């Protein structure tokens, strides 16, 4: 089995349109400010910063729209995560202890509890370490994926992952795949 789940593009289109409108408004204001007889340097500096921020928003939106890499890949070996903040990579099915959907930070999140969090903790640095320790303390989940970013239905994704986890059968500490 090889199933690729991509990110939703609609929020990025909205960001691109909003950033473009902001760019147009601030750029035209900047042009009128420079041509005005009462030239104000602070106002001009503020407009230049606003133009730069709008350009950055449009650039990031275009970058995400052009991104063809899937956010999640579900294979026979496991789940390849490129959607969570830490982008964990391959998580084998036998590493996942529990999978659940939960409201967290205002979004419906897919939470994966792993048997060993050391690999995920090794990926985190600085602010991510603090975030990960908070998430582990509150939710007991090392990997959190925002399902609203994904181009699939959250409950169907949960059922698919649960089916893969339940297919793992152990006999005398040896993995047997059904």
N, C-alpha and C positions, 0 to 999 in steps of 0.2 A: 504494500500500500504506500502511496506517495500522494499526499494531499497538501496543496499550497493554499494558504489563506493570506490574502493581501490586505493592505491598509485601505480604509475608506478614503476617497479623494475629495469628497464634497467639502469637508471643513477647510481644506487647503485652497480650494477654488474661492471660497468665501474670504479667506485671508488675503488671497491675491487681489480680488476685486476691491476689498476694503483698503488694502495698502495702496492700490493704484489710485483710488479716489483721493486718499489722504495725500499721496504724492502730488497729484494734480493741484489740489487746493493749496498745499503749502508751497509748491514751486511757483505757482502764479502769484501768491502773496509775496514770495521772496522777490520775484521780478518787479512787482509794483513797489516794494519797499526800497529796492536799490535805485529805482528811477525817481523816487519821491524826493522833493526838495528838502524835507526834514529827515535826513538819513539818520536812523537810530541803530548804532552798532549792536546793542544788546538784543534788540528785537530781530535784527538780521541773523545774529548768531543762533538765537532760538529757532528761527525758521530753517536755518541750515541743518541744525540738529534734527528737527522734525522731518525734513526731506531725507536725511540719512536713515532715520528709523523706518520710514515708509519704504525706502529702497531695500532695507534689510528684511522687512516683513515679506515683501514681494519675492525677494531672492530665496528666502527659506521656503515659501509656499511653492515656488517653481521647482525647487530642489526636491521637495517631497512628492510633487505631482510626477516628476520625471523618474522617481525612484521605482524601479521595477522589481526590487528584491522583496520576496514575501515576508510578512511579519512573523508567520508561524508556518512550520512545515511539520506535518504529522507523517511519520514513517513507521515501519515495523519495529525499528530499533528504539524509537522514542519521539520526543517532541523537540524540534529545533526552534528555540526562542530568539527572535530578533525584535520583539515588540515591547518587552519589559524595559524599564530604565537601565538595567544592567546588561541586557542582551546576553543572557547566560550561554546560549548555544545549545548543544545537544543535551537534553535531559532524558536519560533512559527511563523506560517505563518502570523498571524495578526500583528506581530512586524515588519515585513519587509515592508518597504515603496517602495523601488525601488531595482531592480536587473539589473546590466548591466555588459558587458564585456568591458574592457579598457586596453590599453597598459600602464603599470606602472612599473618602475624599470627594464625595458627591457623584461618583461614577460607579457603575456596575463593574466589578473587578473579578477576574478569574484568578483564584488564589491556589497556588500549588504548595503543599507542604512536602518537603523532601526529608528523606531519612538522614541525610548528612548535609548541613548547610555550609560546610567549610569551603567548598568550591565557589559558592555564591559570595561568601564573605571575602574571599580572596580577590574577587573582581571589583569589589566596592572600595572606594577611596574617598577620604575627606567627608564631604557632606553626604555622600552616598552611604558611608558607614553609619552615620547617625540615622539616616532614613531607614536603612535596613534593620538596625537594632530596634527602632520604634515599631516597624512593621512586624518584626518577629515577636516583639513583646505584646502587641495589641492583637494580631491576627494569627500568630504562629504559622506564617507562610513566608517562605524565602523568595518566592517568585510571584509577582503580582502583575497581571496583564490587564490593561484597560480594554474591555470588550467593545467599547464604543469606537475604538480606533479600527477595529477589525471589520472586514467585509463579510460577516457571517452572523447568524443568530446565536446569541450566547448560550441558550439552553441546548441547542444542537451540538455546539462545540463541547460543552460539558458532558453530554451523553456520549459523544465520540471518545473523549479522553477517558471517561469512566469505563467504557467498554474495553478500551485497550488495557487499562489498569487491571480490570477484573479478569482479562484473559491470561494474566500472569499467574501461574500456579507454581507453588513451591513444594518440593518433596525432599526432605532431609537437607534443607538449605541449598538445594540446587534448583535453578530456574527451569521450568518446563513451559514452553509456549504452546497454548492450545491452538 
